[in-house]
């Protein structure tokens, strides 16, 4: 940038709208993610927000809003570089029309300085008329790189009045929006200089705790601070250093990096009272959560509210700082209802990804009935028809228990393995173990189909079973009736139905309810020990073991919260036990698959009475 920007407004001249730049010296800090989350929090509290992707060389802000954008790849929508190119083309024509004019007329700037016309609204209804518009980096396509690389910023400033043009743009944006959030490019360049010096009222500097990132970010803050001094020499730009992707391992190195960062950024915290700066640094850190490292998913949607150790909480604290001068500061997001949040998360993260930790399994049927109902003939014929339709071994009932094996263990394992339970209900069904089998299947999220032998029996079914869609069948159904049942089951898309039934009931703890809900089944047991590990972390030891009569063998699959990488861990059994040690912030549900897939266990660590209270309640 070759010319100085106009003098910024004094502290007594509060702008109509606030312009905030998010900057990082290096990539990979989570700068764009922070901006997108702050924008959503502001909009949730009724603010009108414009987000601008000024990272022309590596655009990507739009990806955080893709599910709520009509043009989710920005291939049809002009953006920031197109805005500047259109201005330059018009300015060149204007200059050529009167090349001898010593003071050319610049009133035509006003119409072309309306960047808001390039804003694309998010297709989502925020509370209290809040809104987010997005100005992308530019229309994406083969010619995008050429437009960016050929743009002459020196000509823009020195020959075409670019500085005045930007001031006109700023004035219009402030009048149109409560907040304008700019996603600046990294490093040192003309465009990053515009974003950090000329444009903002507030500058958020994101950095990680390594020396290159700290020193580079602090140097940029120093340059912006010096160029934005008031005529009196006083500082005029509020700078907010934000340590990002903070990992709490390596405590000694972390403390050293913290001290270096505090010293480097100390000259720019003039706007924070001295006695408040320690609290600021304590609250400013954004912890690293692996869950967000692989997908552009907003913490405002993925995180549940009021969780202290969460990315959402960090973003709320940052938003509170940025809005502290507002008549009504924004200190938290307007909470979403559970159903709305799950629906939004499904749009941001497709359903097959949500359940990707679940093991693939072929369709299996468990036939539950009461022997005293004399239903065995129907069960046999139905089982044979299911085997013909879905493959040999698709159906299981008590007669298929192998000789010499435990009748109860075999039934329990096959009931767990099945994805569909067919309950053949007769007069004596209500006094049999079939009631417990059917209700357990419902609790485990399986498909349950009641086949009632007398229409009058519907009114006697337990409520969870009565709510299920089923069929009334004859005491001795014909072959056509049997085939009609099998055809009806086949016409339901097995994969879609199973995924729907198995989808998480709690998006914050997706393993909960997916593995039968029991920590001890068929002589297999999962237990956990939780110990404090310092710095608010906990060491968790998970143990799966068998009984003395049926020792555990082979390997065990552990299915963890998606914040663990990997979230599926296979552990070989040694000395009759499978051990897995993890370090965690708080409680989560663990799913276990053992015995080659025939045994499923589930343990919610929040239910451990001996675990520390803070661990259980997170």
C-alpha positions as CSV (number, residue, x, y, z in Angstrom):
1,X,0.0,0.0,0.0
2,X,1.7,3.2,-1.1
3,X,-0.5,6.0,0.3
4,X,-1.6,6.7,3.9
5,X,-5.3,6.3,4.7
6,X,-7.4,9.2,5.8
7,X,-7.4,10.1,9.5
8,X,-9.6,7.8,11.5
9,X,-12.5,9.2,13.5
10,X,-11.7,10.3,17.0
11,X,-12.9,8.4,20.1
12,X,-15.8,10.8,20.5
13,X,-17.2,10.0,17.1
14,X,-18.8,6.6,17.4
15,X,-19.6,5.1,14.0
16,X,-23.1,4.1,13.1
17,X,-22.0,0.5,12.5
18,X,-18.9,-1.2,13.6
19,X,-16.2,-2.6,11.3
20,X,-14.1,-5.5,12.7
21,X,-11.3,-7.1,10.9
22,X,-10.2,-10.7,11.7
23,X,-6.5,-11.1,10.9
24,X,-3.8,-13.8,11.3
25,X,-0.2,-13.7,10.2
26,X,-0.2,-17.4,9.4
27,X,-2.9,-19.7,8.1
28,X,-4.5,-22.5,10.1
29,X,-5.4,-20.4,13.2
30,X,-9.2,-20.7,12.8
31,X,-9.6,-17.1,11.9
32,X,-12.4,-17.6,9.4
33,X,-14.1,-20.0,11.8
34,X,-14.0,-17.4,14.5
35,X,-15.5,-14.7,12.3
36,X,-18.3,-17.0,11.1
37,X,-19.2,-17.9,14.7
38,X,-19.2,-14.4,15.9
39,X,-21.4,-13.3,13.0
40,X,-23.9,-16.0,13.9
41,X,-23.9,-15.1,17.6
42,X,-24.5,-11.4,16.7
43,X,-27.3,-12.3,14.3
44,X,-29.0,-14.5,16.9
45,X,-29.4,-11.5,19.1
46,X,-31.0,-9.4,16.4
47,X,-27.9,-7.7,14.8
48,X,-27.6,-7.1,11.1
49,X,-24.2,-8.4,10.0
50,X,-22.2,-8.2,6.8
51,X,-19.3,-10.7,6.4
52,X,-16.6,-10.0,3.8
53,X,-14.2,-12.6,2.5
54,X,-11.1,-10.4,1.8
55,X,-8.7,-13.4,1.6
56,X,-8.6,-13.1,-2.2
57,X,-5.8,-15.6,-2.6
58,X,-7.4,-18.3,-0.5
59,X,-11.1,-17.7,-0.3
60,X,-13.2,-20.0,1.9
61,X,-15.4,-18.0,4.3
62,X,-18.5,-19.1,2.3
63,X,-17.9,-22.7,3.2
64,X,-19.0,-22.0,6.8
65,X,-22.4,-20.9,5.5
66,X,-22.8,-23.4,2.6
67,X,-26.0,-25.1,3.8
68,X,-27.8,-21.8,4.1
69,X,-26.5,-20.2,0.8
70,X,-28.4,-20.4,-2.5
71,X,-25.1,-20.4,-4.4
72,X,-23.1,-22.5,-2.0
73,X,-19.9,-22.6,-4.2
74,X,-20.1,-19.0,-5.2
75,X,-19.8,-19.9,-8.9
76,X,-22.7,-17.6,-10.0
77,X,-22.4,-14.7,-7.6
78,X,-20.0,-11.8,-8.0
79,X,-18.0,-10.7,-4.9
80,X,-15.2,-8.5,-3.7
81,X,-12.7,-8.7,-6.5
82,X,-15.6,-8.1,-9.0
83,X,-16.6,-5.1,-7.0
84,X,-13.1,-3.6,-7.3
85,X,-12.7,-4.5,-11.0
86,X,-16.0,-2.9,-11.9
87,X,-14.9,0.3,-10.0
88,X,-11.5,0.4,-11.8
89,X,-13.1,-0.1,-15.2
90,X,-15.4,2.8,-14.5
91,X,-12.7,5.0,-13.1
92,X,-10.5,4.5,-16.1
93,X,-13.3,5.5,-18.4
94,X,-14.0,8.6,-16.2
95,X,-10.4,9.6,-16.2
96,X,-10.1,9.2,-20.0
97,X,-13.1,11.3,-20.6
98,X,-11.4,14.4,-19.2
99,X,-7.7,13.7,-18.9
100,X,-6.7,17.4,-18.3
101,X,-9.0,17.9,-15.3
102,X,-6.9,18.9,-12.3
103,X,-9.7,17.9,-9.9
104,X,-12.0,15.3,-11.5
105,X,-15.5,14.9,-10.4
106,X,-15.7,12.0,-8.0
107,X,-19.4,12.2,-7.1
108,X,-20.0,9.1,-9.2
109,X,-18.1,7.1,-6.5
110,X,-21.1,6.9,-4.3
111,X,-23.1,4.5,-6.4
112,X,-20.2,2.3,-7.2
113,X,-19.0,2.3,-3.5
114,X,-22.1,0.4,-2.4
115,X,-20.5,-3.0,-1.5
116,X,-23.8,-4.0,0.2
117,X,-25.2,-4.7,-3.3
118,X,-22.8,-7.6,-3.5
119,X,-24.0,-9.2,-0.3
120,X,-25.8,-12.5,-0.4
121,X,-28.3,-13.1,2.5
122,X,-28.1,-16.4,4.4
123,X,-31.3,-18.4,3.9
124,X,-32.0,-18.7,7.6
125,X,-34.5,-16.9,9.8
126,X,-32.6,-15.4,12.8
127,X,-34.5,-14.2,16.0
128,X,-35.5,-10.6,16.3
129,X,-34.9,-9.8,12.6
130,X,-31.2,-10.6,12.8
131,X,-29.4,-11.2,9.6
132,X,-26.1,-12.2,7.9
133,X,-25.1,-11.2,4.4
134,X,-22.0,-12.5,2.8
135,X,-19.7,-10.8,0.3
136,X,-17.6,-13.6,-1.1
137,X,-14.1,-13.1,-2.4
138,X,-15.5,-13.2,-5.9
139,X,-17.3,-15.3,-8.5
140,X,-15.5,-18.6,-8.5
141,X,-14.4,-20.1,-11.8
142,X,-11.5,-20.4,-14.2
143,X,-11.1,-16.7,-14.5
144,X,-11.1,-15.9,-10.8
145,X,-7.3,-16.2,-10.3
146,X,-6.6,-14.0,-13.3
147,X,-8.8,-11.2,-11.9
148,X,-7.1,-11.3,-8.5
149,X,-3.5,-11.6,-9.9
150,X,-3.9,-8.8,-12.5
151,X,-5.5,-6.3,-10.2
152,X,-3.2,-3.3,-9.7
153,X,-3.6,-2.0,-6.2
154,X,-0.9,0.7,-6.8
155,X,-3.0,2.1,-9.6
156,X,-6.2,1.8,-7.5
157,X,-4.7,4.1,-4.8
158,X,-2.3,6.4,-6.7
159,X,-4.2,7.1,-9.9
160,X,-7.9,6.3,-9.3
161,X,-8.6,7.6,-5.8
162,X,-8.9,4.3,-4.1
163,X,-8.5,5.7,-0.6
164,X,-11.4,8.0,-1.0
165,X,-13.4,5.3,-2.6
166,X,-12.9,3.0,0.4
167,X,-13.9,5.7,2.8
168,X,-17.2,6.1,0.8
169,X,-17.7,2.4,1.0
170,X,-17.1,2.3,4.7
171,X,-19.6,5.1,5.3
172,X,-22.3,3.3,3.4
173,X,-21.6,-0.1,5.1
174,X,-21.8,1.5,8.5
175,X,-25.2,3.0,7.6
176,X,-26.5,-0.4,6.3
177,X,-25.3,-2.8,9.0
178,X,-24.8,-3.0,12.7
179,X,-21.6,-5.0,12.2
180,X,-19.2,-5.5,9.3
181,X,-16.8,-8.4,9.8
182,X,-13.8,-8.7,7.5
183,X,-11.9,-11.9,7.0
184,X,-8.4,-10.6,6.0
185,X,-5.8,-12.5,4.2
186,X,-2.7,-13.7,6.0
187,X,0.8,-12.2,6.0
188,X,1.8,-8.8,4.7
189,X,0.3,-7.4,1.5
190,X,-1.6,-4.5,0.0
191,X,-4.9,-6.2,0.8
192,X,-4.0,-7.2,4.3
193,X,-2.9,-3.6,4.9
194,X,-6.2,-2.3,3.8
195,X,-8.0,-4.7,6.1
196,X,-5.8,-4.1,9.2
197,X,-5.2,-0.3,8.8
198,X,-7.7,1.6,6.8
199,X,-10.9,-0.5,7.3
200,X,-11.4,-1.5,10.9
201,X,-12.7,0.1,14.1
202,X,-11.6,-3.0,15.9
203,X,-8.8,-5.5,14.9
204,X,-9.0,-9.1,16.1
205,X,-5.5,-10.7,15.7
206,X,-5.6,-14.5,15.8
207,X,-2.4,-16.4,16.4
208,X,-1.2,-19.7,17.7
209,X,1.3,-20.2,20.5
210,X,4.4,-20.6,18.3
211,X,7.1,-17.9,18.0
212,X,6.6,-17.3,14.3
213,X,2.9,-16.8,14.7
214,X,3.3,-14.6,17.8
215,X,6.0,-12.4,16.4
216,X,4.4,-12.0,13.0
217,X,1.0,-11.2,14.4
218,X,2.5,-8.7,16.9
219,X,4.5,-7.0,14.1
220,X,1.3,-6.5,12.1
221,X,-0.5,-5.2,15.2
222,X,2.3,-2.7,15.8
223,X,2.2,-1.4,12.2
224,X,-1.6,-1.0,12.3
225,X,-1.4,0.7,15.7
226,X,1.3,3.2,14.5
227,X,-0.7,4.1,11.3
228,X,-3.9,4.6,13.2
229,X,-2.6,7.0,15.8
230,X,-4.8,10.1,16.3
231,X,-3.4,13.6,15.6
232,X,-2.7,13.9,19.3
233,X,-0.5,10.9,19.1
234,X,-2.9,8.8,21.2
235,X,-3.8,5.3,20.1
236,X,-7.0,5.0,18.2
237,X,-7.4,1.4,17.0
238,X,-8.7,-1.3,19.4
239,X,-6.7,-4.4,19.0
240,X,-7.8,-7.8,20.4
241,X,-5.1,-10.5,20.5
242,X,-6.7,-13.9,20.5
243,X,-4.6,-17.1,21.0
244,X,-6.2,-19.9,19.0
245,X,-6.0,-23.7,18.7
246,X,-4.5,-23.8,22.2
247,X,-3.5,-27.3,23.3
248,X,-3.0,-27.9,27.1
249,X,-0.4,-30.6,26.9
250,X,3.3,-29.4,27.3
251,X,2.5,-27.2,30.2
252,X,5.9,-25.6,30.6
253,X,6.2,-24.7,26.9
254,X,2.6,-23.4,27.0
255,X,3.3,-21.1,29.9
256,X,6.5,-19.7,28.2
257,X,4.5,-19.0,25.0
258,X,1.8,-17.3,27.0
259,X,4.3,-15.0,28.6
260,X,5.9,-14.1,25.3
261,X,2.5,-13.3,23.8
262,X,1.5,-11.1,26.7
263,X,4.8,-9.1,26.4
264,X,4.5,-8.7,22.6
265,X,0.9,-7.5,22.7
266,X,1.1,-5.5,25.9
267,X,1.6,-2.1,24.0
268,X,-1.7,-2.5,22.2
269,X,-4.1,-3.2,25.1
270,X,-4.5,0.5,26.0
271,X,-8.3,0.1,25.8
272,X,-8.3,-2.7,28.5
273,X,-7.9,-1.5,32.1
274,X,-4.6,-2.6,33.6
275,X,-6.3,-4.6,36.4
276,X,-8.5,-6.4,33.8
277,X,-5.8,-7.6,31.5
278,X,-5.0,-10.7,33.4
279,X,-8.6,-11.7,33.2
280,X,-8.6,-10.8,29.5
281,X,-5.8,-13.2,28.7
282,X,-7.4,-15.9,30.8
283,X,-10.6,-15.7,28.9
284,X,-9.3,-14.9,25.4
285,X,-7.8,-18.3,24.6
286,X,-9.6,-20.5,22.1
287,X,-9.0,-24.2,22.9
288,X,-8.2,-26.7,20.2
289,X,-11.1,-29.2,19.5
290,X,-10.2,-31.8,16.9
291,X,-13.9,-32.1,15.9
292,X,-13.7,-28.8,14.1
293,X,-10.4,-29.5,12.3
294,X,-11.9,-31.5,9.4
295,X,-15.2,-29.9,8.5
296,X,-16.5,-26.3,8.3
297,X,-19.1,-26.7,11.0
298,X,-20.2,-23.8,13.2
299,X,-19.8,-24.1,16.9
300,X,-23.0,-22.2,17.3
301,X,-24.8,-25.2,15.8
302,X,-22.5,-28.1,16.9
303,X,-22.0,-27.1,20.5
304,X,-24.7,-27.1,23.1
305,X,-25.1,-23.8,25.1
306,X,-23.7,-23.2,28.6
307,X,-20.7,-25.6,28.2
308,X,-17.7,-23.9,29.7
309,X,-15.1,-26.0,27.8
310,X,-16.5,-25.5,24.3
311,X,-15.6,-23.5,21.2
312,X,-19.0,-21.8,21.4
313,X,-18.2,-20.5,24.8
314,X,-14.9,-19.0,23.5
315,X,-16.7,-17.3,20.7
316,X,-19.3,-15.9,23.1
317,X,-16.5,-14.4,25.2
318,X,-14.9,-12.8,22.2
319,X,-18.3,-11.4,21.0
320,X,-18.9,-9.9,24.5
321,X,-15.6,-8.0,24.2
322,X,-16.3,-6.7,20.7
323,X,-19.8,-5.5,21.7
324,X,-18.9,-4.1,25.2
325,X,-19.5,-0.5,24.0
326,X,-22.9,-1.3,22.7
327,X,-26.0,-0.1,24.6
328,X,-26.9,-3.8,24.9
329,X,-23.7,-5.9,24.7
330,X,-24.0,-9.4,23.2
331,X,-22.7,-11.8,25.8
332,X,-24.2,-15.1,24.5
333,X,-26.0,-16.7,21.6
334,X,-29.7,-16.9,21.6
335,X,-30.1,-20.6,22.3
336,X,-31.5,-22.9,19.7
337,X,-34.1,-25.5,20.6
338,X,-32.7,-29.1,20.5
339,X,-34.8,-30.1,17.5
340,X,-33.9,-26.9,15.6
341,X,-30.2,-27.4,16.4
342,X,-30.3,-31.0,15.3
343,X,-32.0,-30.1,12.1
344,X,-29.4,-27.4,11.4
345,X,-26.6,-29.8,12.2
346,X,-28.0,-32.3,9.7
347,X,-27.9,-29.6,7.0
348,X,-24.3,-28.8,7.9
349,X,-23.2,-32.4,8.3
350,X,-25.1,-35.0,6.2
351,X,-26.8,-37.8,8.0
352,X,-24.4,-40.5,6.7
353,X,-21.5,-38.6,8.3
354,X,-23.3,-38.3,11.6
355,X,-23.6,-42.0,11.9
356,X,-20.4,-42.9,10.2
357,X,-19.0,-44.4,13.4
358,X,-21.6,-47.1,13.4
359,X,-20.5,-50.5,12.1
360,X,-22.0,-51.7,8.8
361,X,-24.3,-54.7,9.2
362,X,-26.6,-56.8,7.0
363,X,-30.3,-56.9,7.7
364,X,-31.1,-59.3,10.6
365,X,-34.5,-60.2,12.1
366,X,-35.3,-61.5,15.6
367,X,-38.7,-63.2,16.0
368,X,-40.1,-62.8,19.5
369,X,-43.1,-64.8,20.6
370,X,-44.7,-66.7,23.5
371,X,-44.5,-70.5,23.2
372,X,-47.9,-70.9,25.0
373,X,-49.6,-69.0,22.2
374,X,-49.0,-71.9,19.8
375,X,-47.4,-69.5,17.3
376,X,-44.4,-71.7,16.4
377,X,-45.8,-72.8,13.0
378,X,-46.3,-69.1,12.0
379,X,-42.8,-68.3,13.3
380,X,-41.2,-71.1,11.2
381,X,-43.0,-70.1,8.0
382,X,-42.2,-66.4,8.5
383,X,-38.6,-67.2,9.3
384,X,-38.2,-69.3,6.1
385,X,-39.8,-66.6,4.0
386,X,-37.4,-64.0,5.5
387,X,-34.4,-66.2,4.7
388,X,-35.6,-66.5,1.1
389,X,-36.0,-62.8,0.7
390,X,-33.0,-61.5,2.7
391,X,-30.6,-64.4,2.6
392,X,-29.9,-67.5,4.6
393,X,-29.6,-66.8,8.3
394,X,-31.5,-63.4,8.1
395,X,-34.1,-64.6,10.7
396,X,-33.5,-66.0,14.1
397,X,-35.8,-67.4,16.8
398,X,-35.4,-69.7,19.8
399,X,-35.4,-73.0,17.8
400,X,-32.1,-71.9,16.1
401,X,-30.1,-71.8,19.3
402,X,-27.2,-74.2,18.6
403,X,-27.1,-77.4,20.6
404,X,-24.9,-77.3,23.7
405,X,-24.9,-73.5,24.0
406,X,-26.5,-71.3,26.5
407,X,-30.1,-70.7,25.5
408,X,-30.3,-67.3,27.3
409,X,-26.9,-66.1,26.0
410,X,-27.7,-67.0,22.4
411,X,-31.0,-65.3,22.4
412,X,-29.6,-62.2,24.0
413,X,-26.8,-62.0,21.5
414,X,-29.1,-62.5,18.5
415,X,-31.5,-60.0,19.8
416,X,-28.7,-57.4,20.0
417,X,-27.4,-58.3,16.6
418,X,-30.8,-57.9,14.9
419,X,-31.8,-54.6,13.4
420,X,-35.5,-55.6,13.3
421,X,-37.6,-57.4,15.9
422,X,-40.9,-59.0,14.8
423,X,-43.2,-59.4,17.9
424,X,-45.8,-62.1,17.2
425,X,-48.5,-61.1,19.8
426,X,-51.0,-63.7,21.0
427,X,-53.1,-64.0,24.2
428,X,-50.2,-65.2,26.3
429,X,-47.5,-62.8,24.9
430,X,-48.2,-60.3,27.7
431,X,-47.0,-62.7,30.4
432,X,-43.9,-63.9,28.6
433,X,-40.3,-62.7,28.3
434,X,-41.2,-61.4,24.9
435,X,-42.5,-58.2,26.4
436,X,-39.1,-57.4,27.8
437,X,-37.3,-58.4,24.6
438,X,-39.5,-56.1,22.6
439,X,-39.3,-53.1,24.9
440,X,-35.5,-53.5,25.1
441,X,-35.3,-53.5,21.3
442,X,-37.3,-50.2,21.3
443,X,-34.9,-48.7,23.9
444,X,-32.0,-49.7,21.7
445,X,-33.4,-47.9,18.7
446,X,-34.2,-51.0,16.7
447,X,-37.1,-51.4,14.3
448,X,-40.0,-53.2,16.1
449,X,-43.0,-54.5,14.1
450,X,-45.9,-55.9,16.2
451,X,-47.8,-58.7,14.4
452,X,-51.0,-59.1,16.4
453,X,-53.1,-62.3,16.1
454,X,-56.3,-60.6,17.3
455,X,-57.3,-57.0,16.6
456,X,-58.6,-56.7,20.2
457,X,-55.1,-57.2,21.6
458,X,-53.9,-53.8,20.3
459,X,-55.4,-52.0,23.3
460,X,-53.4,-54.2,25.7
461,X,-50.0,-53.5,24.2
462,X,-47.6,-51.5,26.3
463,X,-47.5,-47.9,25.0
464,X,-44.0,-48.1,23.5
465,X,-45.1,-51.1,21.4
466,X,-48.6,-49.8,20.6
467,X,-47.0,-46.7,19.1
468,X,-45.3,-48.9,16.5
469,X,-46.8,-49.5,13.1
470,X,-47.7,-53.2,12.7
471,X,-50.1,-55.7,11.2
472,X,-53.0,-57.8,12.3
473,X,-52.4,-61.4,11.1
474,X,-54.6,-64.6,11.2
475,X,-53.7,-67.2,13.9
476,X,-52.8,-69.5,11.0
477,X,-51.8,-67.1,8.1
478,X,-51.8,-68.3,4.5
479,X,-48.7,-68.3,2.4
480,X,-50.0,-65.1,0.7
481,X,-50.3,-63.4,4.1
482,X,-46.8,-64.5,5.0
483,X,-45.4,-63.2,1.7
484,X,-47.3,-59.9,2.1
485,X,-45.5,-59.4,5.5
486,X,-42.1,-60.1,4.0
487,X,-42.8,-57.9,0.9
488,X,-43.9,-55.0,3.2
489,X,-40.6,-55.3,5.1
490,X,-38.6,-55.5,1.8
491,X,-40.3,-52.4,0.4
492,X,-39.0,-50.3,3.4
493,X,-35.5,-49.2,2.3
494,X,-33.4,-51.2,4.9
495,X,-30.4,-48.8,4.9
496,X,-32.4,-45.7,5.1
497,X,-34.6,-47.2,7.8
498,X,-31.7,-48.4,9.9
499,X,-29.8,-45.1,9.6
500,X,-33.0,-43.2,10.6
501,X,-33.5,-45.5,13.6
502,X,-29.8,-45.4,14.6
503,X,-29.3,-41.7,14.1
504,X,-28.1,-39.9,17.3
505,X,-30.7,-38.8,19.7
506,X,-28.2,-36.4,21.2
507,X,-25.9,-34.6,18.7
508,X,-23.5,-33.6,21.5
509,X,-23.1,-37.3,22.5
510,X,-23.8,-39.2,19.3
511,X,-22.9,-42.7,20.7
512,X,-25.7,-42.4,23.3
513,X,-28.5,-44.9,22.7
514,X,-26.7,-46.5,19.8
515,X,-25.4,-49.7,21.4
516,X,-28.3,-51.0,23.5
517,X,-27.8,-48.9,26.6
518,X,-26.4,-51.7,28.7
519,X,-22.9,-51.9,30.2
520,X,-23.1,-55.6,30.9
521,X,-24.5,-58.1,28.5
522,X,-24.0,-61.9,27.9
523,X,-21.1,-62.2,30.3
524,X,-19.3,-59.1,28.9
525,X,-18.8,-55.9,30.9
526,X,-17.5,-52.4,30.3
527,X,-16.2,-50.2,33.2
528,X,-14.3,-46.9,33.4
529,X,-12.0,-45.2,35.9
530,X,-11.6,-41.4,35.8
531,X,-8.8,-39.5,37.4
532,X,-7.8,-35.9,37.4
533,X,-4.8,-35.1,35.0
534,X,-4.3,-31.4,35.8
535,X,-5.3,-28.3,33.8
536,X,-8.9,-29.3,33.9
537,X,-8.2,-32.6,32.0
538,X,-9.0,-36.1,33.1
539,X,-7.4,-39.5,32.4
540,X,-10.1,-42.1,31.5
541,X,-9.3,-45.8,31.5
542,X,-11.9,-48.0,29.7
543,X,-11.9,-51.7,30.4
544,X,-13.9,-54.5,28.7
545,X,-13.7,-58.0,30.1
546,X,-15.6,-61.3,30.1
547,X,-16.6,-63.7,32.8
548,X,-14.6,-66.6,34.1
549,X,-17.0,-69.0,32.3
550,X,-16.8,-67.2,29.0
551,X,-13.5,-65.3,28.7
552,X,-13.1,-62.4,26.2
553,X,-11.0,-63.1,23.1
554,X,-10.0,-61.5,19.9
555,X,-10.3,-57.7,19.7
556,X,-12.8,-55.1,20.9
557,X,-14.0,-52.0,19.0
558,X,-14.4,-48.8,21.0
559,X,-16.7,-46.1,19.5
560,X,-15.9,-42.7,21.1
561,X,-17.1,-39.1,20.9
562,X,-16.2,-37.7,17.4
563,X,-13.8,-35.2,19.1
564,X,-11.4,-38.1,19.6
565,X,-9.2,-38.9,16.7
566,X,-9.7,-41.6,15.7
567,X,-13.1,-42.0,17.1
568,X,-13.1,-45.7,16.5
569,X,-10.3,-47.7,18.2
570,X,-9.7,-51.4,17.8
571,X,-7.9,-52.9,20.9
572,X,-6.6,-56.5,21.0
573,X,-7.7,-58.5,24.0
574,X,-4.8,-59.4,26.4
575,X,-5.2,-61.6,29.4
576,X,-9.0,-61.6,29.0
577,X,-9.3,-57.8,28.9
578,X,-9.2,-54.9,26.4
579,X,-7.9,-51.6,27.9
580,X,-8.1,-48.1,26.3
581,X,-6.7,-45.0,27.9
582,X,-7.9,-41.5,26.9
583,X,-7.5,-38.0,28.0
584,X,-10.8,-36.0,28.1
585,X,-12.4,-32.8,29.2
586,X,-15.7,-34.2,30.2
587,X,-18.1,-37.2,30.1
588,X,-19.2,-38.9,26.9
589,X,-20.8,-42.2,25.9
590,X,-18.7,-45.1,24.8
591,X,-20.0,-47.9,22.5
592,X,-18.4,-51.3,22.4
593,X,-18.5,-54.1,19.8
594,X,-17.0,-57.4,20.9
595,X,-17.2,-61.1,20.0
596,X,-16.9,-60.5,16.3
597,X,-19.9,-58.1,16.3
598,X,-22.4,-60.2,18.3
599,X,-22.0,-58.3,21.6
600,X,-22.8,-54.6,22.0
601,X,-22.1,-52.6,25.2
602,X,-22.7,-49.0,26.1
603,X,-21.5,-46.9,29.0
604,X,-22.3,-43.2,29.6
605,X,-19.4,-41.8,31.7
606,X,-21.8,-39.1,33.1
607,X,-23.4,-41.9,35.0
608,X,-20.3,-42.9,37.0
609,X,-21.0,-41.9,40.6
610,X,-17.3,-42.2,41.5
611,X,-16.1,-39.8,38.8
612,X,-15.4,-36.1,39.7
613,X,-18.5,-34.0,39.5
614,X,-17.1,-31.5,37.1
615,X,-16.2,-34.3,34.7
616,X,-19.7,-35.8,34.9
617,X,-21.5,-32.5,34.3
618,X,-19.5,-31.2,31.4
